[in-house]
Amino acid sequence: MLSKKEIKIGIIGLGLIGGSLAKVLANSGYPVYGVAHSDNTLKKATELEIFHEVSQQIEILEGCSVIFIATPINTIDLIFKKLAGTLKSPCIVTDVASIKAEIVQLAEKTFDPDRICFIAGHPMAGTEDKGTDAAFPDLFKGARWVLCPADNKRKAQINLLSDIISDTGAIVVYCNPQIHDLAVALISHMPLMVSMGLIESVNSQEDFVLKENAFYLAASGYRDTTRIAGGNARLTFDMLNYNKKNVLKALDIFEKSLKNLRETLDKPEEDQLEKYEEISDIRKGLYSDSGNNIFRGLSG
Ligand code: NAP
């Protein structure tokens, strides 16, 4: 079995996710090789002094055991092609994008599976911030990290990747790419739309006094329900457009739920309270005080 020092990790994209991954894996004892995009990110990443090597050239990743791609979704196709044309020795490649079905298809089209073992991934962790400066090593602590292996034949590679991810403090879970994409539409991408809708509801008021008062009075409830609306516009665009089919499905589901809740308002007090308590109980069972998901499955 290889020691951590012998497992070279490559990371392409050194922003919030890639930078955080670099920090936690370097702290954990892995040699980390980083590929930056802009000169500014290259400078910032070099100043961190955590990388074995950091460069704008993908060629430095030759010989890495595992390569994480942590760049915006619209860059992944090109990066796959570059990796396929550059890497000579066998390695595991994974990504962190918030959509999976299309990425898995792209990988199948691009990589020779005898040379590059692609295992799609998605850490269920993030913040509204972006860039290397926003990265911190505890980002993944207690978070779930989805892996979507194409099949179960590559057990050794799946186990190695899973061990490395566990060293970030994340909990590895396995999921089918199509189920992943609809699930994240329901719990991440559609809620982003709803969160932006909450801002728009106030912002679209023509009555200046009402609009000004509403924003002026907005306290913790509005802060919590609109937090994700203040995020990275590039990622918002990518999530909504690359997963559009599922986002639209999830919006239909949400509109139906809202319609049902609206109808609840016409029901007697005890029926309303029963519904509100049911929803409150579900919410209370989802997260720990520290904010991590503690849901243990529908059968408990
Ligand atoms: P980010 O902070 O904006 O970082 C993206 C990084 O990618 C930047 O450092 C950018 O470099 C770099 N980059 C862009 N094009 C590149 C290229 N061609 N080659 C190498 N690097 C390139 O965004 P992020 O939040 O880390 O998101 C990265 C990925 O993580 C996305 O696929 C997203 O879906 C996924 N993700 C994000 C979250 C979240 O909450 N943020 C959660 C889970 C997964 P420059 O700044 O130098 O241009």
py3Dmol code that shows the C-alpha trace and the ligand (Angstrom):
import py3Dmol

protein = """\
ATOM      1  CA  MET A   1       0.000   0.000   0.000  1.00  0.00           C
ATOM      2  CA  LEU A   2       1.320   3.454  -0.934  1.00  0.00           C
ATOM      3  CA  SER A   3       1.997   6.030   1.755  1.00  0.00           C
ATOM      4  CA  LYS A   4       0.412   9.496   1.388  1.00  0.00           C
ATOM      5  CA  LYS A   5       3.799  10.928   0.361  1.00  0.00           C
ATOM      6  CA  GLU A   6       3.813   8.591  -2.651  1.00  0.00           C
ATOM      7  CA  ILE A   7       0.332   9.597  -3.834  1.00  0.00           C
ATOM      8  CA  LYS A   8       0.749  12.669  -6.043  1.00  0.00           C
ATOM      9  CA  ILE A   9      -2.423  14.726  -6.205  1.00  0.00           C
ATOM     10  CA  GLY A  10      -3.129  17.119  -9.081  1.00  0.00           C
ATOM     11  CA  ILE A  11      -5.686  19.919  -8.837  1.00  0.00           C
ATOM     12  CA  ILE A  12      -6.804  21.963 -11.846  1.00  0.00           C
ATOM     13  CA  GLY A  13      -8.532  25.207 -10.816  1.00  0.00           C
ATOM     14  CA  LEU A  14      -7.408  26.751  -7.537  1.00  0.00           C
ATOM     15  CA  GLY A  15     -10.517  28.729  -6.542  1.00  0.00           C
ATOM     16  CA  LEU A  16     -12.862  28.122  -3.618  1.00  0.00           C
ATOM     17  CA  ILE A  17     -13.187  24.351  -4.128  1.00  0.00           C
ATOM     18  CA  GLY A  18      -9.766  23.572  -5.673  1.00  0.00           C
ATOM     19  CA  GLY A  19      -7.927  25.877  -3.247  1.00  0.00           C
ATOM     20  CA  SER A  20      -9.702  24.384  -0.223  1.00  0.00           C
ATOM     21  CA  LEU A  21      -8.935  20.882  -1.473  1.00  0.00           C
ATOM     22  CA  ALA A  22      -5.272  21.799  -1.981  1.00  0.00           C
ATOM     23  CA  LYS A  23      -5.040  23.185   1.558  1.00  0.00           C
ATOM     24  CA  VAL A  24      -6.636  20.216   3.306  1.00  0.00           C
ATOM     25  CA  LEU A  25      -4.794  17.551   1.264  1.00  0.00           C
ATOM     26  CA  ALA A  26      -1.416  19.286   1.619  1.00  0.00           C
ATOM     27  CA  ASN A  27      -2.021  19.571   5.405  1.00  0.00           C
ATOM     28  CA  SER A  28      -2.860  15.882   5.427  1.00  0.00           C
ATOM     29  CA  GLY A  29       0.547  14.964   3.912  1.00  0.00           C
ATOM     30  CA  TYR A  30      -0.090  14.481   0.180  1.00  0.00           C
ATOM     31  CA  PRO A  31       2.205  16.124  -2.375  1.00  0.00           C
ATOM     32  CA  VAL A  32      -0.126  18.505  -4.249  1.00  0.00           C
ATOM     33  CA  TYR A  33       0.444  19.841  -7.785  1.00  0.00           C
ATOM     34  CA  GLY A  34      -1.726  22.793  -8.752  1.00  0.00           C
ATOM     35  CA  VAL A  35      -2.704  24.123 -12.159  1.00  0.00           C
ATOM     36  CA  ALA A  36      -3.829  27.750 -12.069  1.00  0.00           C
ATOM     37  CA  HIS A  37      -5.565  29.713 -14.796  1.00  0.00           C
ATOM     38  CA  SER A  38      -4.805  33.439 -14.502  1.00  0.00           C
ATOM     39  CA  ASP A  39      -1.453  35.007 -13.568  1.00  0.00           C
ATOM     40  CA  ASN A  40      -3.121  36.425 -10.463  1.00  0.00           C
ATOM     41  CA  THR A  41      -4.274  32.997  -9.227  1.00  0.00           C
ATOM     42  CA  LEU A  42      -0.850  31.529 -10.023  1.00  0.00           C
ATOM     43  CA  LYS A  43       0.760  34.238  -7.859  1.00  0.00           C
ATOM     44  CA  LYS A  44      -1.694  33.733  -4.980  1.00  0.00           C
ATOM     45  CA  ALA A  45      -1.349  29.949  -5.099  1.00  0.00           C
ATOM     46  CA  THR A  46       2.468  30.183  -5.135  1.00  0.00           C
ATOM     47  CA  GLU A  47       2.370  32.471  -2.084  1.00  0.00           C
ATOM     48  CA  LEU A  48       0.413  29.818  -0.151  1.00  0.00           C
ATOM     49  CA  GLU A  49       3.569  27.647  -0.139  1.00  0.00           C
ATOM     50  CA  ILE A  50       1.566  24.429   0.077  1.00  0.00           C
ATOM     51  CA  PHE A  51       2.150  23.071  -3.417  1.00  0.00           C
ATOM     52  CA  HIS A  52       4.953  20.783  -4.547  1.00  0.00           C
ATOM     53  CA  GLU A  53       4.606  22.606  -7.827  1.00  0.00           C
ATOM     54  CA  VAL A  54       2.149  25.126  -9.176  1.00  0.00           C
ATOM     55  CA  SER A  55       1.978  26.140 -12.817  1.00  0.00           C
ATOM     56  CA  GLN A  56      -0.306  27.193 -15.656  1.00  0.00           C
ATOM     57  CA  GLN A  57       0.799  24.105 -17.596  1.00  0.00           C
ATOM     58  CA  ILE A  58      -1.249  20.925 -17.304  1.00  0.00           C
ATOM     59  CA  GLU A  59       1.900  18.899 -18.170  1.00  0.00           C
ATOM     60  CA  ILE A  60       3.073  19.131 -14.524  1.00  0.00           C
ATOM     61  CA  LEU A  61       0.311  16.632 -13.681  1.00  0.00           C
ATOM     62  CA  GLU A  62       2.069  13.748 -15.491  1.00  0.00           C
ATOM     63  CA  GLY A  63       2.702  11.050 -12.865  1.00  0.00           C
ATOM     64  CA  CYS A  64      -0.125  12.152 -10.543  1.00  0.00           C
ATOM     65  CA  SER A  65      -2.160   9.277  -9.068  1.00  0.00           C
ATOM     66  CA  VAL A  66      -5.335  11.350  -8.827  1.00  0.00           C
ATOM     67  CA  ILE A  67      -6.322  14.581 -10.591  1.00  0.00           C
ATOM     68  CA  PHE A  68      -9.227  16.742  -9.388  1.00  0.00           C
ATOM     69  CA  ILE A  69     -10.772  19.175 -11.878  1.00  0.00           C
ATOM     70  CA  ALA A  70     -12.208  22.124  -9.933  1.00  0.00           C
ATOM     71  CA  THR A  71     -12.970  24.630 -12.692  1.00  0.00           C
ATOM     72  CA  PRO A  72     -16.276  26.072 -13.970  1.00  0.00           C
ATOM     73  CA  ILE A  73     -18.445  23.541 -15.823  1.00  0.00           C
ATOM     74  CA  ASN A  74     -18.009  25.224 -19.223  1.00  0.00           C
ATOM     75  CA  THR A  75     -14.228  24.578 -19.112  1.00  0.00           C
ATOM     76  CA  ILE A  76     -14.414  20.853 -18.348  1.00  0.00           C
ATOM     77  CA  ASP A  77     -14.772  19.590 -21.946  1.00  0.00           C
ATOM     78  CA  LEU A  78     -11.572  21.354 -23.009  1.00  0.00           C
ATOM     79  CA  ILE A  79      -9.689  20.223 -19.896  1.00  0.00           C
ATOM     80  CA  PHE A  80     -10.753  16.594 -20.528  1.00  0.00           C
ATOM     81  CA  LYS A  81      -9.374  16.868 -24.069  1.00  0.00           C
ATOM     82  CA  LYS A  82      -6.106  18.383 -22.836  1.00  0.00           C
ATOM     83  CA  LEU A  83      -5.688  15.650 -20.200  1.00  0.00           C
ATOM     84  CA  ALA A  84      -6.476  12.896 -22.723  1.00  0.00           C
ATOM     85  CA  GLY A  85      -3.835  14.320 -25.069  1.00  0.00           C
ATOM     86  CA  THR A  86      -1.198  14.907 -22.372  1.00  0.00           C
ATOM     87  CA  LEU A  87      -1.209  12.156 -19.741  1.00  0.00           C
ATOM     88  CA  LYS A  88       0.883   9.089 -20.544  1.00  0.00           C
ATOM     89  CA  SER A  89       0.803   7.088 -17.287  1.00  0.00           C
ATOM     90  CA  PRO A  90      -2.444   5.661 -15.882  1.00  0.00           C
ATOM     91  CA  CYS A  91      -4.281   7.822 -13.376  1.00  0.00           C
ATOM     92  CA  ILE A  92      -7.621   8.552 -11.779  1.00  0.00           C
ATOM     93  CA  VAL A  93      -9.384  11.743 -12.886  1.00  0.00           C
ATOM     94  CA  THR A  94     -12.336  13.184 -11.015  1.00  0.00           C
ATOM     95  CA  ASP A  95     -14.272  16.450 -11.063  1.00  0.00           C
ATOM     96  CA  VAL A  96     -16.326  18.482  -8.578  1.00  0.00           C
ATOM     97  CA  ALA A  97     -18.992  19.926 -10.872  1.00  0.00           C
ATOM     98  CA  SER A  98     -22.547  20.218  -9.627  1.00  0.00           C
ATOM     99  CA  ILE A  99     -23.957  18.272 -12.591  1.00  0.00           C
ATOM    100  CA  LYS A 100     -23.008  14.683 -13.271  1.00  0.00           C
ATOM    101  CA  ALA A 101     -24.858  12.962 -16.170  1.00  0.00           C
ATOM    102  CA  GLU A 102     -23.403  15.204 -18.897  1.00  0.00           C
ATOM    103  CA  ILE A 103     -19.907  15.078 -17.365  1.00  0.00           C
ATOM    104  CA  VAL A 104     -19.988  11.263 -17.248  1.00  0.00           C
ATOM    105  CA  GLN A 105     -21.007  11.181 -20.944  1.00  0.00           C
ATOM    106  CA  LEU A 106     -18.219  13.601 -21.876  1.00  0.00           C
ATOM    107  CA  ALA A 107     -15.664  11.477 -20.014  1.00  0.00           C
ATOM    108  CA  GLU A 108     -16.867   8.315 -21.754  1.00  0.00           C
ATOM    109  CA  LYS A 109     -16.412  10.037 -25.126  1.00  0.00           C
ATOM    110  CA  THR A 110     -12.975  11.468 -24.319  1.00  0.00           C
ATOM    111  CA  PHE A 111     -10.951   9.118 -22.128  1.00  0.00           C
ATOM    112  CA  ASP A 112      -9.374   5.764 -22.902  1.00  0.00           C
ATOM    113  CA  PRO A 113     -10.490   3.825 -19.783  1.00  0.00           C
ATOM    114  CA  ASP A 114      -7.285   1.731 -19.825  1.00  0.00           C
ATOM    115  CA  ARG A 115      -5.255   4.909 -19.250  1.00  0.00           C
ATOM    116  CA  ILE A 116      -7.605   7.303 -17.462  1.00  0.00           C
ATOM    117  CA  CYS A 117     -10.066   6.006 -14.896  1.00  0.00           C
ATOM    118  CA  PHE A 118     -12.705   8.734 -14.606  1.00  0.00           C
ATOM    119  CA  ILE A 119     -14.875   8.792 -11.492  1.00  0.00           C
ATOM    120  CA  ALA A 120     -17.314  11.723 -11.414  1.00  0.00           C
ATOM    121  CA  GLY A 121     -17.647  13.565  -8.100  1.00  0.00           C
ATOM    122  CA  HIS A 122     -19.439  16.435  -6.376  1.00  0.00           C
ATOM    123  CA  PRO A 123     -18.694  17.751  -2.875  1.00  0.00           C
ATOM    124  CA  MET A 124     -21.890  18.987  -1.232  1.00  0.00           C
ATOM    125  CA  ALA A 125     -20.069  21.955   0.303  1.00  0.00           C
ATOM    126  CA  GLY A 126     -19.507  25.545  -0.675  1.00  0.00           C
ATOM    127  CA  THR A 127     -19.922  29.194   0.194  1.00  0.00           C
ATOM    128  CA  GLU A 128     -21.083  32.285  -1.727  1.00  0.00           C
ATOM    129  CA  ASP A 129     -17.454  33.336  -2.169  1.00  0.00           C
ATOM    130  CA  LYS A 130     -15.097  32.526  -5.000  1.00  0.00           C
ATOM    131  CA  GLY A 131     -11.390  32.423  -5.761  1.00  0.00           C
ATOM    132  CA  THR A 132      -8.228  31.294  -3.985  1.00  0.00           C
ATOM    133  CA  ASP A 133      -8.634  33.869  -1.201  1.00  0.00           C
ATOM    134  CA  ALA A 134     -11.980  32.294  -0.217  1.00  0.00           C
ATOM    135  CA  ALA A 135     -10.494  28.781   0.135  1.00  0.00           C
ATOM    136  CA  PHE A 136     -10.197  27.185   3.579  1.00  0.00           C
ATOM    137  CA  PRO A 137      -9.193  23.635   4.599  1.00  0.00           C
ATOM    138  CA  ASP A 138     -12.285  22.840   6.703  1.00  0.00           C
ATOM    139  CA  LEU A 139     -14.723  23.490   3.843  1.00  0.00           C
ATOM    140  CA  PHE A 140     -15.515  19.784   3.369  1.00  0.00           C
ATOM    141  CA  LYS A 141     -15.575  18.746   7.044  1.00  0.00           C
ATOM    142  CA  GLY A 142     -18.708  16.655   7.702  1.00  0.00           C
ATOM    143  CA  ALA A 143     -20.080  17.333   4.197  1.00  0.00           C
ATOM    144  CA  ARG A 144     -21.258  14.601   1.863  1.00  0.00           C
ATOM    145  CA  TRP A 145     -19.170  14.043  -1.267  1.00  0.00           C
ATOM    146  CA  VAL A 146     -20.959  12.258  -4.083  1.00  0.00           C
ATOM    147  CA  LEU A 147     -19.089   9.818  -6.319  1.00  0.00           C
ATOM    148  CA  CYS A 148     -20.663   8.388  -9.475  1.00  0.00           C
ATOM    149  CA  PRO A 149     -18.384   5.544 -10.656  1.00  0.00           C
ATOM    150  CA  ALA A 150     -19.308   4.253 -14.136  1.00  0.00           C
ATOM    151  CA  ASP A 151     -19.232   0.679 -12.800  1.00  0.00           C
ATOM    152  CA  ASN A 152     -17.894  -1.306  -9.871  1.00  0.00           C
ATOM    153  CA  LYS A 153     -15.040  -2.913 -11.821  1.00  0.00           C
ATOM    154  CA  ARG A 154     -12.438  -0.326 -10.734  1.00  0.00           C
ATOM    155  CA  LYS A 155     -12.632  -1.170  -7.020  1.00  0.00           C
ATOM    156  CA  ALA A 156      -8.988  -0.245  -6.255  1.00  0.00           C
ATOM    157  CA  GLN A 157      -9.329   3.179  -7.907  1.00  0.00           C
ATOM    158  CA  ILE A 158     -12.702   3.872  -6.281  1.00  0.00           C
ATOM    159  CA  ASN A 159     -11.269   2.945  -2.863  1.00  0.00           C
ATOM    160  CA  LEU A 160      -8.156   5.110  -3.340  1.00  0.00           C
ATOM    161  CA  LEU A 161     -10.223   8.149  -4.377  1.00  0.00           C
ATOM    162  CA  SER A 162     -12.667   7.550  -1.545  1.00  0.00           C
ATOM    163  CA  ASP A 163      -9.781   7.352   0.993  1.00  0.00           C
ATOM    164  CA  ILE A 164      -8.320  10.641  -0.263  1.00  0.00           C
ATOM    165  CA  ILE A 165     -11.713  12.361  -0.092  1.00  0.00           C
ATOM    166  CA  SER A 166     -12.236  11.005   3.432  1.00  0.00           C
ATOM    167  CA  ASP A 167      -8.986  12.783   4.385  1.00  0.00           C
ATOM    168  CA  THR A 168     -10.745  16.089   3.656  1.00  0.00           C
ATOM    169  CA  GLY A 169     -13.255  15.275   6.421  1.00  0.00           C
ATOM    170  CA  ALA A 170     -16.029  14.615   3.891  1.00  0.00           C
ATOM    171  CA  ILE A 171     -18.282  11.554   3.852  1.00  0.00           C
ATOM    172  CA  VAL A 172     -18.308   9.677   0.551  1.00  0.00           C
ATOM    173  CA  VAL A 173     -21.706   8.638  -0.819  1.00  0.00           C
ATOM    174  CA  TYR A 174     -22.407   6.855  -4.096  1.00  0.00           C
ATOM    175  CA  CYS A 175     -25.134   7.942  -6.474  1.00  0.00           C
ATOM    176  CA  ASN A 176     -26.371   7.369  -9.998  1.00  0.00           C
ATOM    177  CA  PRO A 177     -25.647  10.502 -12.137  1.00  0.00           C
ATOM    178  CA  GLN A 178     -29.255  10.977 -13.296  1.00  0.00           C
ATOM    179  CA  ILE A 179     -30.642  10.700  -9.747  1.00  0.00           C
ATOM    180  CA  HIS A 180     -27.903  13.067  -8.555  1.00  0.00           C
ATOM    181  CA  ASP A 181     -28.870  15.689 -11.151  1.00  0.00           C
ATOM    182  CA  LEU A 182     -32.575  15.708 -10.252  1.00  0.00           C
ATOM    183  CA  ALA A 183     -31.800  15.561  -6.514  1.00  0.00           C
ATOM    184  CA  VAL A 184     -29.469  18.584  -6.687  1.00  0.00           C
ATOM    185  CA  ALA A 185     -32.035  20.408  -8.835  1.00  0.00           C
ATOM    186  CA  LEU A 186     -34.476  19.921  -5.936  1.00  0.00           C
ATOM    187  CA  ILE A 187     -32.134  20.780  -3.060  1.00  0.00           C
ATOM    188  CA  SER A 188     -29.695  23.235  -4.627  1.00  0.00           C
ATOM    189  CA  HIS A 189     -30.438  24.593  -8.102  1.00  0.00           C
ATOM    190  CA  MET A 190     -34.198  25.234  -7.794  1.00  0.00           C
ATOM    191  CA  PRO A 191     -33.761  26.723  -4.263  1.00  0.00           C
ATOM    192  CA  LEU A 192     -31.252  29.125  -5.831  1.00  0.00           C
ATOM    193  CA  MET A 193     -34.014  30.254  -8.190  1.00  0.00           C
ATOM    194  CA  VAL A 194     -36.402  30.609  -5.220  1.00  0.00           C
ATOM    195  CA  SER A 195     -33.790  32.560  -3.250  1.00  0.00           C
ATOM    196  CA  MET A 196     -33.270  34.931  -6.175  1.00  0.00           C
ATOM    197  CA  GLY A 197     -37.074  35.158  -6.486  1.00  0.00           C
ATOM    198  CA  LEU A 198     -37.270  36.404  -2.889  1.00  0.00           C
ATOM    199  CA  ILE A 199     -34.895  39.257  -3.732  1.00  0.00           C
ATOM    200  CA  GLU A 200     -36.772  39.993  -6.948  1.00  0.00           C
ATOM    201  CA  SER A 201     -40.144  40.063  -5.128  1.00  0.00           C
ATOM    202  CA  VAL A 202     -39.004  43.061  -3.103  1.00  0.00           C
ATOM    203  CA  ASN A 203     -36.864  44.628  -5.804  1.00  0.00           C
ATOM    204  CA  SER A 204     -39.698  44.620  -8.351  1.00  0.00           C
ATOM    205  CA  GLN A 205     -42.001  46.734  -6.119  1.00  0.00           C
ATOM    206  CA  GLU A 206     -42.747  50.039  -7.816  1.00  0.00           C
ATOM    207  CA  ASP A 207     -43.819  51.571  -4.512  1.00  0.00           C
ATOM    208  CA  PHE A 208     -40.474  53.081  -3.456  1.00  0.00           C
ATOM    209  CA  VAL A 209     -41.446  53.457   0.227  1.00  0.00           C
ATOM    210  CA  LEU A 210     -42.582  49.825   0.467  1.00  0.00           C
ATOM    211  CA  LYS A 211     -39.455  48.553  -1.288  1.00  0.00           C
ATOM    212  CA  GLU A 212     -37.119  50.636   0.857  1.00  0.00           C
ATOM    213  CA  ASN A 213     -38.867  49.623   4.084  1.00  0.00           C
ATOM    214  CA  ALA A 214     -38.895  45.941   3.163  1.00  0.00           C
ATOM    215  CA  PHE A 215     -35.131  45.859   2.510  1.00  0.00           C
ATOM    216  CA  TYR A 216     -34.533  48.044   5.574  1.00  0.00           C
ATOM    217  CA  LEU A 217     -36.482  45.693   7.862  1.00  0.00           C
ATOM    218  CA  ALA A 218     -35.089  42.446   6.411  1.00  0.00           C
ATOM    219  CA  ALA A 219     -33.612  40.468   9.341  1.00  0.00           C
ATOM    220  CA  SER A 220     -32.355  36.920   9.935  1.00  0.00           C
ATOM    221  CA  GLY A 221     -35.213  35.064   8.218  1.00  0.00           C
ATOM    222  CA  TYR A 222     -34.721  36.954   4.958  1.00  0.00           C
ATOM    223  CA  ARG A 223     -30.950  36.735   5.408  1.00  0.00           C
ATOM    224  CA  ASP A 224     -31.088  32.912   5.698  1.00  0.00           C
ATOM    225  CA  THR A 225     -33.587  32.355   2.884  1.00  0.00           C
ATOM    226  CA  THR A 226     -31.708  34.644   0.444  1.00  0.00           C
ATOM    227  CA  ARG A 227     -28.132  33.668   1.373  1.00  0.00           C
ATOM    228  CA  ILE A 228     -27.491  31.679  -1.797  1.00  0.00           C
ATOM    229  CA  ALA A 229     -28.827  34.476  -4.025  1.00  0.00           C
ATOM    230  CA  GLY A 230     -25.633  36.394  -3.167  1.00  0.00           C
ATOM    231  CA  GLY A 231     -23.404  33.770  -4.820  1.00  0.00           C
ATOM    232  CA  ASN A 232     -21.027  33.494  -7.749  1.00  0.00           C
ATOM    233  CA  ALA A 233     -22.938  34.515 -10.938  1.00  0.00           C
ATOM    234  CA  ARG A 234     -20.856  32.234 -13.171  1.00  0.00           C
ATOM    235  CA  LEU A 235     -21.735  29.194 -11.013  1.00  0.00           C
ATOM    236  CA  THR A 236     -25.400  30.251 -10.870  1.00  0.00           C
ATOM    237  CA  PHE A 237     -25.505  30.422 -14.676  1.00  0.00           C
ATOM    238  CA  ASP A 238     -23.799  27.031 -14.993  1.00  0.00           C
ATOM    239  CA  MET A 239     -26.035  25.272 -12.448  1.00  0.00           C
ATOM    240  CA  LEU A 240     -29.264  26.613 -13.959  1.00  0.00           C
ATOM    241  CA  ASN A 241     -28.304  26.105 -17.588  1.00  0.00           C
ATOM    242  CA  TYR A 242     -26.369  22.826 -17.519  1.00  0.00           C
ATOM    243  CA  ASN A 243     -29.111  21.246 -15.402  1.00  0.00           C
ATOM    244  CA  LYS A 244     -31.999  23.151 -17.029  1.00  0.00           C
ATOM    245  CA  LYS A 245     -34.210  20.113 -17.719  1.00  0.00           C
ATOM    246  CA  ASN A 246     -34.115  19.080 -14.046  1.00  0.00           C
ATOM    247  CA  VAL A 247     -34.355  22.660 -12.756  1.00  0.00           C
ATOM    248  CA  LEU A 248     -37.591  23.113 -14.736  1.00  0.00           C
ATOM    249  CA  LYS A 249     -38.928  19.809 -13.351  1.00  0.00           C
ATOM    250  CA  ALA A 250     -38.001  20.898  -9.826  1.00  0.00           C
ATOM    251  CA  LEU A 251     -39.664  24.298 -10.343  1.00  0.00           C
ATOM    252  CA  ASP A 252     -42.888  22.512 -11.388  1.00  0.00           C
ATOM    253  CA  ILE A 253     -42.680  20.435  -8.199  1.00  0.00           C
ATOM    254  CA  PHE A 254     -42.061  23.574  -6.130  1.00  0.00           C
ATOM    255  CA  GLU A 255     -44.956  25.470  -7.719  1.00  0.00           C
ATOM    256  CA  LYS A 256     -47.234  22.530  -6.892  1.00  0.00           C
ATOM    257  CA  SER A 257     -46.032  22.487  -3.268  1.00  0.00           C
ATOM    258  CA  LEU A 258     -46.548  26.245  -2.995  1.00  0.00           C
ATOM    259  CA  LYS A 259     -50.062  25.879  -4.439  1.00  0.00           C
ATOM    260  CA  ASN A 260     -50.838  23.161  -1.850  1.00  0.00           C
ATOM    261  CA  LEU A 261     -49.465  25.343   0.951  1.00  0.00           C
ATOM    262  CA  ARG A 262     -51.523  28.261  -0.305  1.00  0.00           C
ATOM    263  CA  GLU A 263     -54.622  26.053  -0.140  1.00  0.00           C
ATOM    264  CA  THR A 264     -53.641  25.087   3.416  1.00  0.00           C
ATOM    265  CA  LEU A 265     -54.343  28.712   4.366  1.00  0.00           C
ATOM    266  CA  ASP A 266     -58.053  28.067   3.785  1.00  0.00           C
ATOM    267  CA  LYS A 267     -58.073  25.045   6.098  1.00  0.00           C
ATOM    268  CA  PRO A 268     -59.025  25.047   9.803  1.00  0.00           C
ATOM    269  CA  GLU A 269     -56.393  26.090  12.347  1.00  0.00           C
ATOM    270  CA  GLU A 270     -55.643  22.537  13.556  1.00  0.00           C
ATOM    271  CA  ASP A 271     -55.076  21.273   9.981  1.00  0.00           C
ATOM    272  CA  GLN A 272     -52.758  24.177   9.293  1.00  0.00           C
ATOM    273  CA  LEU A 273     -50.803  23.592  12.524  1.00  0.00           C
ATOM    274  CA  GLU A 274     -50.476  19.884  11.743  1.00  0.00           C
ATOM    275  CA  LYS A 275     -48.985  20.677   8.338  1.00  0.00           C
ATOM    276  CA  TYR A 276     -46.612  23.331   9.686  1.00  0.00           C
ATOM    277  CA  GLU A 277     -45.435  20.979  12.464  1.00  0.00           C
ATOM    278  CA  GLU A 278     -44.863  18.154   9.977  1.00  0.00           C
ATOM    279  CA  ILE A 279     -42.661  20.440   7.858  1.00  0.00           C
ATOM    280  CA  SER A 280     -40.850  21.844  10.892  1.00  0.00           C
ATOM    281  CA  ASP A 281     -40.057  18.298  12.125  1.00  0.00           C
ATOM    282  CA  ILE A 282     -38.608  17.293   8.759  1.00  0.00           C
ATOM    283  CA  ARG A 283     -36.389  20.404   8.720  1.00  0.00           C
ATOM    284  CA  LYS A 284     -35.222  19.801  12.320  1.00  0.00           C
ATOM    285  CA  GLY A 285     -34.155  16.242  11.391  1.00  0.00           C
ATOM    286  CA  LEU A 286     -31.994  17.349   8.470  1.00  0.00           C
ATOM    287  CA  TYR A 287     -29.142  19.320  10.062  1.00  0.00           C
ATOM    288  CA  SER A 288     -26.988  19.252  13.188  1.00  0.00           C
ATOM    289  CA  ASP A 289     -26.369  22.438  15.206  1.00  0.00           C
ATOM    290  CA  SER A 290     -23.077  22.828  13.339  1.00  0.00           C
ATOM    291  CA  GLY A 291     -24.986  22.828  10.056  1.00  0.00           C
ATOM    292  CA  ASN A 292     -24.045  19.374   8.715  1.00  0.00           C
ATOM    293  CA  ASN A 293     -26.620  17.104   7.127  1.00  0.00           C
ATOM    294  CA  ILE A 294     -27.547  14.356   9.608  1.00  0.00           C
ATOM    295  CA  PHE A 295     -30.373  12.750   7.611  1.00  0.00           C
ATOM    296  CA  ARG A 296     -30.060   8.959   7.998  1.00  0.00           C
ATOM    297  CA  GLY A 297     -32.506   7.742   5.339  1.00  0.00           C
ATOM    298  CA  LEU A 298     -36.273   7.514   5.156  1.00  0.00           C
ATOM    299  CA  SER A 299     -36.369   4.320   7.216  1.00  0.00           C
ATOM    300  CA  GLY A 300     -34.380   6.076   9.950  1.00  0.00           C
TER     301      GLY A 300
END
"""
ligand_1 = """\
48
NAP
P -14.146 29.600 -8.217
O -13.841 29.937 -6.810
O -14.589 30.672 -9.158
O -12.886 28.832 -8.821
C -12.825 28.405 -10.140
C -11.367 28.376 -10.500
O -11.245 27.790 -11.803
C -10.715 29.753 -10.550
O -9.564 29.730 -9.737
C -10.347 29.919 -12.022
O -9.108 30.562 -12.176
C -10.186 28.471 -12.434
N -10.256 28.245 -13.866
C -11.142 28.745 -14.745
N -10.871 28.236 -15.961
C -9.773 27.442 -15.830
C -9.001 26.672 -16.706
N -9.316 26.592 -18.010
N -7.910 25.991 -16.222
C -7.591 26.046 -14.896
N -8.310 26.769 -14.012
C -9.376 27.441 -14.488
O -15.315 28.495 -8.310
P -15.570 27.227 -7.360
O -16.686 27.569 -6.443
O -14.280 26.720 -6.824
O -16.175 26.227 -8.455
C -15.369 25.328 -9.170
C -16.176 24.084 -9.476
O -16.690 23.579 -8.224
C -17.389 24.287 -10.385
O -17.431 23.260 -11.335
C -18.592 24.147 -9.440
O -19.714 23.551 -10.083
C -18.043 23.233 -8.373
N -18.684 23.381 -7.063
C -18.831 24.615 -6.495
C -19.435 24.725 -5.243
C -19.636 26.062 -4.582
O -20.500 26.181 -3.701
N -18.892 27.067 -4.947
C -19.857 23.569 -4.559
C -19.638 22.323 -5.149
C -19.059 22.240 -6.402
P -8.955 32.159 -12.354
O -9.626 32.766 -11.153
O -7.490 32.324 -12.373
O -9.632 32.496 -13.625
"""
view = py3Dmol.view(width=600, height=400)
view.addModel(protein, "pdb")
view.setStyle({"model": 0}, {"cartoon": {"style": "trace"}})
view.addModel(ligand_1, "xyz")
view.setStyle({"model": 1}, {"stick": {}})
view.zoomTo()
view.show()
